[in-house]
Structures are given as C-alpha cells and as structure tokens.
Amino acid sequence: MPPKYKRLEPRSSHASLNPPICLRFVLVATFITLSIALFTLPSPFPPPSPPSSAPLKVLVDTDIGTDIDDTWAIAVLLSLHASKTIEIVAFLTSTFDTLGRANVLARFLTDSKAPTIPIVVGKSTPVSEAYAQAGEQAGLDYGANFDLTTYPSVILEADWFTYTTKLIDETPDLLFLELAPPDNFAELGKSIPVVGMSGSIARGYDGISEPSVEFNVVGFEGGSTEYSCDLYKEALDLTLTPLDTCGDFIIEGSQYQQLVEQRASNPVVSAVLDHYDSWAAHDPYNGVYGPLHPGTTSTVLFDVVAVALMAQKEKVLGGDEWMRLEDMTVKIEEEGWTVQVEEGQEGKCGGRVLEAIEWADNGKISARQWVMNLLVQ
C-alpha cells in the first residue's frame, strides 16, 4: 500500500521558514533517491500467472454397457472436464446396440449431474442370437427405461457419420480416445491422434505372464479385427495401453470404501456404483468374471488406465510418468494376437505404436491415487 502522508499545515509566510537553496537541493535529491528505491523494491504480490493453456479437446468412443470399466473411465473424464483441463467435445457409442448404449450414457450423465455433452449414436452392429446370449449386454438394463428424448443433445445414428466427420474437421488438435473396438474409428477414416486401450504384448488378462487375445482388438467373435488393422494404419499418432499395464488395475480396500462412503453425497460416484450394481445383477459374460463384489471392490478397470495414459502423454492435470512407453511395431495376427515385430514385418495389419508396456516404480499406486483424487470430492 502507498505510505500515508501527514497532512501539511499551511506554510507560514515568515521568511525564516523558507529553507536555504542548498538545503532545498538536498531535499529534492533525497526525494528522487527514495522514489527510485520505492519503485525498484520487489512487489509484495506475485507476478500475474500466464494465461492457462486451452483444454485438450477429446472425442470419446465407448462401448458402455458391455463391461463396467467404461463407466468408471467416463466418471474420471467428467472430473477432468469439470477442471477445464480437457473438453469432451462428444461421446460416440460403438458397436452392436449403439442406441441402447446411448440410453445408458444419457442416464449416467444425467444422474452424475454432468453438463450437457453431445451423445452421438454410432454405427450399430446387428445383434445376433449368439451375441444376445453371451452376456455382453449386461449393462444395458440400467438405461432401458431412460427417455433419450429428455437428454438435450443426441445425434442419432442416421447422422452420426456426417456430424462426427464435421466435428473432427472443425476441431483443431482433437484427440480420439478409443475405449472400444475401433469400428467407428475405421469407418470415419480420419488421420488423427489416438490414445486407447487395445492389445496384449507380453502379459495378458489378470496380469498373467503371457499374452492374451484382447477384446478391443477382435471384438465379439473376431468381428472387429479388420477395424483394428485400420486403427494402426490410419491413426496419426497411436498410443495404447495393452493388457500389460491395464490388465489388473482395480480399486479395492480402503480406497474403495472411500467411494462407498461418498455414495450418498457424490452424484458421480453414486451413478458409477448404481450402474455397477445393475451390471453385476445381470450376470455379465454369463459368469466368466466369477463372483462380483460391488460393495467392496471394482472389477478390472481397463479403460481407466487409458484415461491415465492420456493424462500422462498430454500432461493433463497431474498426469505423471506412471507407465514406461516403448515405441514399437506391432502386427495383428489373424487370430487377434498383437505381436511385436521388426519394422516392415507388420504386413497389412499393424504398424508403429507407442505402447505402455509396463508400470514405472510405484506408477500403478500413484495412478490409482490420481484416479481417487478425481473421484472423491
């Protein structure tokens, strides 16, 4: 604050009160010196912060309603969206009953009290009897009675391609976050950066020490394998978490209990656990997961690791070097195996990819805490 000056009394006209010329010179010089010193002192206030960078714009492709990990991943994304470090420009539903998936998503966003984010009903796949009986739709009942017309922004399947291609063309620096088999991405035919969950290089499901044929590569009964070939060929910059890093990522114990305790007060957590309860009650994958325990532990959160990988790569809100990334060439073999090969040996199905091949020291613990920080308010 500027100094407070004493009020000066009117100067007397008595000559003896006028200082001599030499004294006046000294006073003026002293005033100038003090003024210079005052203006060169450091400010008690910090310098203004530089303007924050624009949020990362993200288009999210999801098959919500099959496994429950998409729901958890979207909850984390909503927290990032609220922080304005990312902007979710739209959700795109992928494969089979994409309208049913849109119902699930619309109810989840509504129950979470999320801002309106466009939902695009993506390219559907005919639901065969085999698919209908495979337990792949356990999560759809959650949205079955939701009136999609009450959601403020829905783009129906007839317009999905036109809407999405225009959105991509008109959104600079857009990131495509792939949480599903890449049928939609391949259909769009756009060369844009992609971060996603796909494949298995050296480790498989549940952290086993050998690779598995991974679902997002092949889809149901191999129906998405050709689209995965397109993903490797068309993505401008492909970064993936294979099962090597995402295949055993769960939330349990005291951390999970924090979420349970917030169920009544935190609408996002409440919506996640409500969908988890509904999904578990409908025998997902006809019991392949074994006993499910929505009250005490999550299932494997594959897609949450993809969100963490996006945060790591793009330096989003605390994203850290949780995973070791390796630039490699991957070939997708006919059965759906994703195999590291020498450059040029990938043939027509494969390409260069940055793979999150393993966790850094304490990386998984830190990433899990990052997720908890975003979910727990």
Long-range contacts (C-beta under 8 A, 24 or more apart in sequence): 52-84, 55-84, 55-85, 55-86, 55-87, 56-85, 56-86, 56-87, 56-173, 56-175, 56-314, 56-316, 57-86, 57-87, 57-89, 57-171, 57-173, 57-174, 57-175, 58-86, 58-87, 58-88, 58-89, 58-174, 58-175, 58-176, 58-177, 58-310, 59-88, 59-89, 59-90, 59-92, 59-164, 59-167, 59-168, 59-171, 59-174, 59-175, 59-176, 59-177, 60-88, 60-90, 60-91, 60-92, 60-177, 60-179, 61-92, 61-94, 61-122, 61-176, 61-177, 61-178, 61-179, 61-180, 61-182, 61-184, 61-185, 62-91, 62-92, 62-93, 62-94, 62-101, 62-105, 62-179, 62-180, 62-303, 63-93, 63-94, 63-95, 63-96, 63-101, 63-179, 63-180, 63-181, 64-93, 64-101, 64-104, 64-105, 64-108, 64-139, 65-97, 65-100, 65-101, 65-104, 65-137, 65-138, 65-139, 65-140, 65-142, 65-143, 66-96, 66-136, 66-137, 66-138, 66-139, 67-139, 67-284, 67-299, 67-302, 68-139, 68-275, 68-276, 68-279, 68-280, 68-284, 68-298, 68-299, 69-299, 69-300, 69-301, 69-302, 69-303, 69-304, 70-179, 70-180, 70-303, 71-108, 71-139, 71-271, 71-272, 71-275, 71-276, 71-279, 72-272, 72-298, 72-301, 72-303, 72-304, 73-179, 73-301, 73-303, 73-304, 73-306, 73-307, 74-105, 74-108, 75-112, 75-268, 75-269, 75-271, 75-272, 75-375, 76-304, 76-307, 76-371, 76-374, 76-375, 77-177, 77-307, 78-109, 78-112, 78-114, 78-268, 79-268, 79-374, 79-375, 80-307, 80-311, 80-316, 80-317, 80-374, 81-114, 81-115, 81-117, 82-115, 83-317, 85-316, 85-317, 86-316, 86-317, 88-117, 89-117, 89-118, 89-167, 89-171, 89-174, 90-117, 90-118, 90-119, 90-120, 90-155, 90-164, 90-167, 91-117, 91-118, 91-119, 91-120, 92-120, 92-122, 92-160, 92-164, 92-184, 93-119, 93-120, 93-121, 93-122, 94-122, 94-123, 94-180, 94-181, 94-183, 94-184, 95-122, 95-123, 95-124, 95-125, 95-180, 95-181, 95-183, 95-184, 95-219, 95-220, 95-224, 96-124, 96-125, 96-127, 96-131, 96-136, 96-137, 96-220, 97-124, 97-127, 97-137, 97-140, 98-122, 98-123, 98-124, 98-157, 99-124, 99-148, 99-156, 99-157, 100-137, 100-140, 100-143, 100-144, 101-140, 101-143, 102-143, 102-148, 102-154, 103-140, 103-143, 103-144, 103-146, 103-148, 104-139, 104-140, 104-142, 104-143, 104-146, 104-275, 105-143, 106-143, 106-146, 106-148, 106-150, 106-151, 106-154, 107-142, 107-143, 107-146, 108-142, 108-143, 108-271, 108-275, 109-151, 110-146, 110-150, 110-151, 111-267, 111-270, 111-271, 111-274, 112-267, 112-268, 112-271, 113-267, 113-268, 114-268, 116-151, 116-152, 116-153, 117-153, 118-153, 118-154, 118-155, 119-151, 119-153, 119-154, 119-155, 120-155, 120-160, 120-163, 120-164, 121-154, 121-155, 121-156, 121-157, 121-160, 122-157, 122-160, 122-164, 122-183, 122-184, 123-157, 123-160, 123-161, 123-183, 123-184, 123-187, 124-157, 125-183, 125-223, 130-221, 131-220, 131-221, 133-286, 134-220, 134-285, 134-286, 135-282, 135-283, 135-284, 135-285, 135-286, 135-287, 135-288, 136-220, 136-285, 137-282, 138-279, 138-280, 138-282, 138-283, 138-284, 138-285, 139-275, 139-278, 139-279, 139-282, 139-284, 141-278, 141-282, 142-274, 142-275, 142-278, 142-279, 161-187, 161-188, 164-188, 165-190, 168-192, 175-310, 175-314, 176-235, 177-306, 177-307, 177-310, 178-216, 178-231, 178-306, 179-303, 179-306, 180-216, 181-215, 181-216, 181-217, 181-218, 181-219, 181-223, 181-224, 181-227, 181-228, 182-216, 182-224, 182-227, 182-228, 182-230, 182-231, 183-219, 183-224, 183-227, 185-227, 185-230, 185-231, 185-234, 185-235, 186-226, 186-227, 186-230, 186-231, 186-234, 187-227, 189-230, 189-234, 190-234, 191-234, 191-235, 191-236, 192-235, 192-236, 193-235, 193-236, 193-237, 193-238, 193-239, 194-231, 194-235, 194-236, 194-237, 194-238, 194-239, 195-239, 195-240, 195-306, 195-309, 195-310, 195-313, 195-314, 196-231, 196-238, 196-239, 196-240, 196-241, 196-306, 197-240, 197-241, 197-242, 197-246, 197-302, 197-303, 197-305, 197-306, 198-228, 198-231, 198-240, 198-242, 198-338, 199-240, 199-242, 199-243, 199-330, 199-338, 199-355, 200-242, 200-243, 200-244, 200-247, 200-337, 200-338, 201-242, 201-244, 201-328, 201-330, 201-338, 201-339, 201-340, 201-355, 201-357, 202-244, 202-357, 203-242, 203-243, 203-244, 203-247, 204-243, 204-247, 205-243, 205-247, 205-300, 206-247, 206-248, 206-300, 207-247, 207-248, 208-247, 211-243, 211-337, 211-338, 212-243, 212-247, 213-335, 213-336, 213-337, 214-242, 214-243, 214-336, 214-338, 217-332, 217-336, 217-338, 218-336, 222-336, 225-332, 225-334, 225-336, 225-349, 226-349, 228-332, 228-336, 228-349, 229-332, 229-348, 229-349, 229-350, 232-330, 232-332, 232-346, 232-349, 232-350, 232-351, 232-352, 232-353, 233-351, 237-354, 238-351, 238-352, 238-353, 238-354, 239-309, 239-313, 239-325, 239-353, 239-354, 239-355, 239-356, 240-306, 240-309, 240-353, 240-354, 240-355, 240-356, 241-302, 241-305, 241-306, 241-308, 241-309, 241-323, 241-355, 241-356, 242-338, 242-355, 242-356, 242-357, 243-302, 244-355, 244-356, 244-357, 244-358, 245-305, 245-309, 245-323, 245-356, 245-357, 245-358, 245-359, 246-300, 246-301, 246-302, 246-303, 246-304, 246-305, 246-306, 246-356, 247-300, 247-302, 248-300, 249-300, 249-301, 249-302, 249-304, 249-305, 249-364, 249-367, 249-368, 250-297, 250-298, 250-299, 250-300, 250-301, 251-297, 251-298, 251-301, 251-368, 251-371, 251-372, 252-296, 252-297, 252-298, 253-297, 255-368, 255-369, 255-372, 256-296, 256-297, 256-298, 257-296, 258-372, 258-376, 259-372, 259-375, 259-376, 260-295, 262-376, 262-377, 265-377, 266-375, 266-376, 266-377, 268-375, 269-375, 269-376, 272-375, 301-371, 304-371, 305-356, 305-367, 308-367, 308-370, 308-371, 309-356, 311-370, 313-354, 318-370, 318-373, 319-370, 320-363, 320-366, 320-367, 320-370, 321-360, 321-363, 322-359, 322-360, 322-363, 322-364, 322-366, 322-367, 322-370, 323-356, 323-357, 323-358, 323-359, 323-360, 323-363, 323-367, 324-356, 324-357, 324-358, 324-359, 324-360, 325-354, 325-355, 325-356, 325-357, 326-354, 326-355, 326-357, 327-352, 327-353, 327-354, 327-355, 328-352, 328-353, 328-355, 328-357, 329-353, 330-355
